[in-house]
Amino acid sequence: MDYTNEVSHYINNVEDKWKDAFVELKKTIDQKIPDGFELVMQYGMPSYVVPLYIYPDGYHCKKDTPLPFISIAAQKNHLAVYHMGIYADQEWLAWFKGEYPNHMDTKLNMGKSCIRFINPKKIPYQLIGELVSKMSVADWIHLYEGNSQM
């Protein structure tokens, strides 16, 4: 299924305050994400997933749900990057937390997989691009399958 119209519709409805930063964030991910991931609408937001033709087992044993990797969302009070790799791998999380201060002068605002940016003018696009590029589809599947907590 081609999700281009749904993603465009999502972007067109992003609040003006966040729109330019959201578009730049998506552009950064589009340029840096390794081959094999596919952009879809999943859980109501643009998401980069492992397509079912590559990983037919699906997510949480749901054969019809592609394995999510990265999602981006414009929320009311922030932009969010949901990165399942840093949720699943403590080394990746430690790397990201260690690198963040080298790119930003603000405190890191994140949950388990959600990195939140409350100022649209303060987003570390270079760091996000580096984070996105670090894991291949095969790496992500291997990590996902080896992590029983997910």
N, C-alpha and C positions, 0 to 999 in steps of 0.2 A: 504494500500500500504506500502511496506517495503522500507524505505528511506535509509537503511544502505549503499548501494552503492553510492548514491548521496552525503551523508554526508562524506563518505570516500574519494570520489572524491574531494569534497571541501577541506578537510583537506590536502590531497596530493598536492593541488595546492596553499596552503598557503605559502607565501614567507618565506624562511628559517629564516629570522630575527624574525618572529613571531611564527613559527611553534611550538616550545616546549611550549611556554607560552599558545598558543591557545589550544593545546592538554591538558595541565594541567587545564586550565579554563573549558574545556568541561568535563574533568574527575571530577572536583569539583562539577559541576552542576549535572552531572549524579548521583553522590553519595548522593547529598543533596536534590534533587528535590522530592517533595512529590509524592506519588503514584497517578496515573491517568493522569498525563501529558504525552504527547507523543512527541518524537523527530521526526521532519519532516524537509523537506526543504521548507521554506516559504520566499517569497520575496528575494530569492537568497542566503539565509544563513541558517545554522542550527538553528532551532527554536523549542522551547518546547511549545506545544499548548494543548488546551483542545480539544480532538478529537470530531468529529462530532457525534459519537455514544453516547457521554455524553452530548454534547451541540449542538443539531441539528439546532439551530437558526443561527449558524455561526457568522461571524464577520461583523459588519456594515450591517446587514440584507442580507449578501451574504451566502446563504445556502450551498455553496460549499467551503467556506473558514473557516477552524477551527479558534477558538478564540485564538489569540497569547498571550503568557505570557512572555517568555524570548527568545531572539535571541542573537546569538553571531556571530561576524564577524571580519575578519582580513582585515582591510582597508590598504591603502597605508602607512599612517602615524600613525596608532594606531590600537589597539584592541578595540572592542566595545562590551559592554553588554547592550542590550536593554531590560529594565525591565518595563513592562507595569504597574505593581503594584505600583511602586514609581511615575509613571506618574499620576495614578488614585487616589492615596491616599496621601494627604498632611502629615498625621501623619507618614506614612511609609517613605516618603521623608525626613521629619525632623529627624526621627530615623537614617536613613542612613547617612545624612549629619553630624549628631552629632557623630556617631560612626567612621566615616572615619578617622578623625585625630588620633584616638586611634590605628589605624592599619597602617597608612602611614605618612611619613614626607613630602609628596608632596601635592600640592594644588589639590583639587577635580576638575576634568575636566568633566563636564557633561552638557547635554542639558535636554530636558523635560523627556525623558525616556532613553537616551543614556549616559552611563558611559564610558568615553574614557581613555585608558591607553596608553601613548606614550612611555613608557619604559618597554620592555618585562620582565625586571628583577624586576620591582616594581609593582606587582599586589597583592592586598590583598585577596588571595584565601580564607582564613578563613572567612573574612567578606562577600565575595561574597557567600560562602557556607551558612552562616547564613541568608543572605538576601533571598536566593533561598528557604530555608527551611521554611520560616515564613508563607507562604500562601498556603493553600490547594486548590484543584480544586474547591470545593464548595465555599470557601471564595472568590476566584477570580471571579467566576461566579456572586456571590452576589454583589461584588463590581462593576463589569462591568455593570450589569443590573441596578444598582443604580446610575450610573454615566452617565448622559445624554450628557456630553461633549465628550465622546468617540464615 
